[in-house]
Amino acid sequence: MKDLFKPRQQSGELRKKSSEPAVANKKDVRAFLDKVAKMPKTSGDARMLFALDATASRQPTWDVAMQLQTEMFVATQSLGGLHLQLCYFRGFGEFFTSDWQNNGDELVRIMSRMHCEAGATQIEKLLQHAISENERVRIKCLVYIGDAMEENIDRLAHLAGKLGILNVPVFVFQEGSDSIARQAFLEISRLSGGAYSQFDHASAAQLKELLQAVAIYTAGGLKALQDFSKQSGKAVKLLEQQLKS
């Protein structure tokens, strides 16, 4: 188990974020969520926890992740949208959770102040939060995007199993190819009844499609995902197969 606690190397100086993508995200999110708020709900009160590793190594793809998140909302428009809670961890033990949101202005405010800071992963805290939050209000799924794991895999597996019993699947999208993270992420998704996929800097389009698929599944169920899968790439079909197995 010693290797599981091996710290990853942090990047050096963090690059400054461009303000242009953030402005585009604000307009997209506000316009979409304001429209969703006026729509009749076709699939009930669908709630998704959307969690991000916001430690230093994620900085190079942070703006991409924010844009993809916006497009995930758009993918669920015809299904009545989602209630979303944003979660992220970074720095020295900082763990942030928003209120449940379907208000464009408030979500934009939260997104615009997010940035990466060096620190260790807090996946255990995230899974425990999902369990606790599900006791208050029914959660359809947890989506997590990260690139590393620096914690006790047995503790993570135990919490993932609890989420499986609660029917809260975890969809894990791994950036990069860290083998320790892959082992942990596969177990978390398997034990919770979710799915796992990997992406890199060159496969942003694939991640976009996968996030759309998960959002559609959350809002409309397996049938809606199957319909989406018919017109999607191989990665979405593999995700659908994982959910069926």
C-alpha positions in Angstrom: 0.0 0.0 0.0 3.0 2.2 0.3 2.9 3.4 -3.3 -0.6 4.6 -2.9 0.6 7.5 -0.7 3.3 8.6 -3.2 2.9 12.3 -3.8 2.7 13.5 -7.4 5.1 16.2 -8.5 3.4 19.6 -8.6 3.8 21.9 -11.5 5.9 25.0 -11.1 4.6 28.4 -11.7 0.9 28.3 -12.6 0.0 30.0 -15.8 -2.4 32.9 -15.7 -5.9 32.1 -16.9 -7.3 33.9 -19.9 -10.3 36.1 -19.2 -11.8 35.5 -22.6 -13.0 31.9 -22.1 -14.5 32.9 -18.7 -16.6 35.7 -20.4 -17.9 33.2 -22.9 -18.8 30.7 -20.2 -20.7 33.3 -18.2 -22.9 34.2 -21.2 -23.5 30.5 -22.1 -24.3 29.3 -18.6 -26.5 32.3 -17.7 -28.6 32.1 -20.9 -29.0 28.3 -20.7 -29.9 28.1 -17.0 -32.3 31.0 -17.1 -34.1 29.2 -19.9 -34.1 25.9 -18.0 -35.6 27.5 -15.0 -38.7 28.4 -17.0 -39.1 25.0 -18.6 -41.4 22.3 -17.3 -39.4 19.4 -15.7 -39.8 16.2 -17.7 -37.7 14.0 -15.6 -38.3 15.1 -12.0 -35.8 16.6 -9.7 -32.5 15.3 -11.2 -29.5 16.3 -9.1 -25.8 15.8 -9.9 -22.7 16.5 -7.9 -20.0 17.8 -10.3 -16.6 17.6 -8.7 -13.2 18.8 -9.8 -9.6 18.3 -8.7 -8.5 21.9 -8.6 -4.9 21.2 -7.5 -1.9 22.7 -9.4 -1.4 19.9 -11.9 -4.9 20.5 -13.4 -4.2 24.2 -14.3 -3.2 23.6 -17.9 -6.7 22.2 -18.8 -8.8 24.2 -16.3 -10.3 26.6 -18.9 -11.2 23.6 -21.1 -12.9 21.9 -18.2 -15.0 25.0 -17.5 -16.1 25.2 -21.1 -17.0 21.5 -21.2 -19.1 21.9 -18.1 -21.1 24.6 -19.8 -21.7 22.2 -22.8 -22.8 19.5 -20.4 -25.7 21.7 -19.3 -26.7 22.4 -22.9 -26.9 18.7 -23.6 -29.7 18.3 -21.1 -31.8 21.2 -22.3 -34.5 19.1 -24.0 -34.8 17.0 -20.9 -35.5 19.8 -18.5 -32.0 20.3 -17.2 -30.3 19.5 -13.9 -29.9 20.8 -10.4 -26.2 20.9 -9.9 -23.9 21.3 -7.0 -20.3 22.2 -7.7 -17.5 20.7 -5.6 -13.8 21.1 -5.8 -10.7 20.7 -3.6 -7.4 22.4 -3.7 -4.6 24.0 -1.6 -4.1 23.0 2.1 -7.2 21.1 2.8 -9.7 23.4 1.1 -12.9 21.7 0.1 -15.6 23.8 -1.5 -19.3 22.9 -2.1 -21.8 25.2 -3.6 -25.5 25.3 -2.9 -27.7 23.4 -5.3 -28.0 25.6 -8.4 -30.3 26.1 -11.3 -29.8 29.9 -11.3 -27.5 31.1 -14.1 -26.2 34.2 -12.3 -25.2 32.4 -9.1 -23.5 29.5 -11.0 -21.6 32.0 -13.1 -20.4 33.8 -9.9 -19.1 30.5 -8.5 -17.4 29.4 -11.6 -15.7 32.7 -12.3 -13.8 32.7 -9.0 -12.5 29.1 -9.3 -8.8 28.6 -9.9 -6.1 26.0 -9.1 -3.8 25.8 -6.1 -1.2 23.3 -5.2 -2.3 20.6 -2.7 -3.1 17.0 -2.1 -6.1 15.1 -3.4 -9.2 14.9 -1.1 -11.3 12.2 -2.8 -12.2 10.6 0.4 -13.7 13.8 1.6 -15.6 14.1 -1.7 -17.1 10.6 -1.4 -18.1 11.2 2.2 -19.8 14.4 1.2 -21.8 12.7 -1.5 -23.0 10.1 1.1 -24.0 12.9 3.6 -25.6 15.0 0.9 -27.7 12.1 -0.3 -29.2 11.8 3.2 -30.5 15.3 2.8 -31.7 15.1 -0.8 -31.7 12.4 -3.4 -28.7 12.5 -5.7 -28.7 10.9 -9.1 -24.9 10.6 -9.6 -21.5 12.1 -8.8 -19.2 13.1 -11.7 -15.5 13.5 -10.8 -12.7 14.8 -13.0 -9.1 14.4 -11.7 -5.6 13.2 -12.6 -4.1 11.7 -9.4 -4.9 9.9 -6.2 -2.8 10.2 -3.1 -5.0 8.5 -0.5 -5.8 5.1 1.0 -7.5 3.1 -1.7 -9.2 0.8 0.8 -11.0 3.7 2.4 -12.0 5.1 -1.0 -13.3 1.6 -2.0 -15.4 1.4 1.2 -17.0 4.7 0.6 -17.6 3.9 -3.1 -19.3 0.7 -2.0 -21.6 2.7 0.2 -22.5 4.9 -2.7 -23.3 1.8 -4.7 -25.7 0.6 -2.0 -27.3 4.0 -2.1 -27.6 3.9 -5.9 -25.4 6.9 -6.4 -23.1 5.9 -9.2 -19.7 7.7 -9.6 -18.6 8.7 -13.1 -14.8 9.2 -13.0 -13.0 10.9 -15.9 -9.2 10.6 -15.5 -7.0 13.2 -17.1 -3.6 11.6 -18.1 -2.3 8.1 -17.4 -1.2 7.9 -13.8 -1.4 4.1 -13.0 -2.2 4.6 -9.3 -5.0 6.9 -10.1 -6.3 4.6 -12.7 -6.4 1.6 -10.2 -8.3 3.7 -7.7 -10.7 5.3 -10.2 -11.6 2.0 -11.7 -12.5 0.6 -8.3 -14.5 3.7 -7.3 -16.6 3.5 -10.5 -17.1 -0.3 -10.3 -18.1 -0.4 -6.7 -20.5 2.5 -7.0 -22.1 1.2 -10.1 -20.8 4.0 -12.3 -18.3 4.2 -15.1 -14.8 5.2 -15.9 -13.1 6.8 -18.8 -9.7 8.4 -19.6 -8.8 11.5 -21.6 -5.8 13.7 -22.3 -5.1 17.1 -23.7 -5.8 15.9 -27.2 -9.2 14.3 -26.5 -11.2 17.3 -25.2 -13.9 16.5 -27.7 -14.3 13.0 -26.3 -14.6 14.3 -22.8 -17.2 16.7 -23.9 -19.3 13.9 -25.4 -18.9 11.8 -22.3 -20.0 14.6 -20.0 -23.0 15.2 -22.2 -23.8 11.5 -22.0 -23.7 11.5 -18.2 -25.8 14.6 -18.0 -28.4 13.1 -20.3 -28.4 9.9 -18.2 -28.9 11.9 -15.0 -31.8 13.9 -16.4 -33.4 11.2 -18.5 -32.2 7.8 -17.4 -30.7 4.9 -19.2 -33.2 5.1 -22.1 -32.2 8.7 -22.8 -28.5 7.6 -22.7 -29.2 4.8 -25.1 -30.8 7.2 -27.6 -27.9 9.6 -27.3 -25.4 6.7 -27.7 -26.8 5.7 -31.1 -25.5 9.0 -32.5 -22.3 9.1 -30.4 -18.7 7.8 -30.6 -17.2 4.6 -29.2 -16.4 6.1 -25.8 -20.1 6.8 -25.1 -21.1 3.3 -26.1 -18.5 1.9 -23.7 -19.9 4.1 -20.9 -23.4 2.8 -21.7 -22.1 -0.8 -21.6 -20.5 -0.2 -18.2 -23.8 1.0 -16.8 -25.6 -2.0 -18.2 -23.2 -4.6 -16.8 
